Amino acid sequence: MSTETITEKAPLTLTEGAIKELKKLKDQQEISDDFGLRIGVEGGGCSGMSYILGFDQKKEGDSEYSISGIRVFMNKAHGLYLAGMEVDFRNGLDARGFTFNNPNASSTCGCGSSFSA
């Protein structure tokens, strides 16, 4: 497994709100620097595919990016579904949590955590 960090531009973005919340979660949960943020997709959910978002170690077949000091891991095969996506964190009366703005999604469900492409 390669431990080399890819320095090219990440295919997705994290908003300032998402970055702030992710750094806070990492500190609160005392997650070591060996872990990065895994962003991906998996089959399931009401619209056919669900997003993966959580701290994990780098795996075989992952691309690694650095976004505002956060290590981001993404399976290379997921790039097709995640290119151009924006991850945000909302903390308001109407919604609280991470949201996904994905230009590749042809439809999404009401919960916002699953989509079809």
Phi, psi and omega per residue, in radians:
M1 nan 2.317 3.118
S2 -1.371 2.373 3.074
T3 -1.848 0.150 -3.135
E4 -1.210 2.375 3.110
T5 -1.536 2.290 3.085
I6 -1.439 2.259 -3.065
T7 -1.757 -0.002 3.115
E8 -1.175 2.898 -3.105
K9 -1.141 2.351 3.120
A10 -1.123 2.515 -3.118
P11 -1.363 -0.016 3.136
L12 -2.414 2.957 -3.135
T13 -2.197 2.691 3.017
L14 -2.023 2.274 3.114
T15 -1.291 2.928 3.104
E16 -1.019 -0.688 3.116
G17 -1.115 -0.719 3.119
A18 -1.158 -0.753 -3.141
I19 -1.066 -0.799 3.138
K20 -1.057 -0.800 -3.123
E21 -1.184 -0.702 3.137
L22 -1.121 -0.744 3.107
K23 -1.135 -0.663 3.108
K24 -1.123 -0.805 3.125
L25 -1.074 -0.739 -3.128
K26 -1.087 -0.740 3.119
D27 -1.191 -0.797 -3.114
Q28 -1.088 -0.663 -3.102
Q29 -1.599 0.055 3.116
E30 0.895 0.856 3.140
I31 -1.404 2.246 -3.068
S32 -1.230 2.857 -3.134
D33 -1.251 -0.126 3.048
D34 -1.231 -0.302 -3.089
F35 -1.762 2.607 3.053
G36 -2.299 3.124 3.135
L37 -1.510 2.094 3.069
R38 -1.608 2.196 3.055
I39 -2.140 2.265 -3.123
G40 -2.905 -2.902 3.107
V41 -2.354 2.734 3.032
E42 -2.566 2.735 3.103
G43 -1.172 2.453 3.119
G44 2.311 -3.098 -3.100
G45 1.489 2.920 -3.066
C46 -1.194 -0.395 -3.105
S47 -1.841 0.054 3.065
G48 1.985 -0.615 3.124
M49 -2.377 2.545 3.112
S50 -2.106 2.668 3.099
Y51 -1.449 2.584 3.009
I52 -1.930 2.257 3.100
L53 -2.588 1.983 3.129
G54 -3.124 2.909 3.136
F55 -1.447 2.388 -3.034
D56 -2.757 2.953 3.044
Q57 -1.612 2.748 -3.136
K58 -1.160 2.436 -3.124
K59 -2.122 2.845 3.058
E60 -0.957 2.337 3.115
G61 1.545 0.041 3.129
D62 -1.511 2.542 2.868
S63 -1.678 2.574 3.115
E64 -2.129 2.356 3.125
Y65 -2.281 2.838 3.025
S66 -2.127 2.114 3.117
I67 -2.128 1.914 3.138
S68 0.870 0.764 3.088
G69 1.470 0.023 3.114
I70 -1.801 2.175 3.038
R71 -1.248 2.268 -3.134
V72 -2.138 2.206 3.097
F73 -1.908 2.399 3.109
M74 -2.548 2.256 3.052
N75 -1.067 2.303 -3.080
K76 -0.974 -0.587 -3.121
A77 -1.200 -0.337 -3.109
H78 -1.477 -0.200 -3.109
G79 -0.975 -0.621 3.132
L80 -1.025 -0.651 -3.090
Y81 -1.538 -0.346 -2.997
L82 -1.925 -0.116 -3.110
A83 -1.017 2.219 3.118
G84 1.475 -0.023 -3.098
M85 -1.277 2.573 3.062
E86 -2.058 2.248 3.063
V87 -1.812 2.231 -3.113
D88 -2.202 2.849 3.001
F89 -2.148 2.192 3.140
R90 -1.939 2.426 -3.135
N91 -2.401 1.244 -3.093
G92 -2.348 -3.078 3.139
L93 -1.199 -0.564 -3.101
D94 -1.481 -0.390 -3.126
A95 -2.826 2.573 3.036
R96 -2.469 2.193 3.097
G97 2.352 -3.074 -3.140
F98 -1.389 2.431 3.103
T99 -2.156 2.696 -3.072
F100 -2.152 2.069 3.067
N101 -1.853 1.750 -3.000
N102 -2.003 1.941 3.141
P103 -1.207 -0.227 -3.141
N104 -1.509 -0.191 -3.091
A105 -1.356 2.162 3.080
S106 -1.450 -0.414 3.015
S107 -2.726 2.691 3.090
T108 -2.314 2.832 3.088
C109 -1.639 3.021 -3.095
G110 -1.096 -0.515 -3.123
C111 -1.314 -0.361 3.116
G112 1.406 0.046 -3.123
S113 -1.842 0.042 3.041
S114 -2.372 2.762 -3.050
F115 -2.725 2.958 2.957
S116 -2.214 2.626 -3.106
A117 -2.164 nan nan
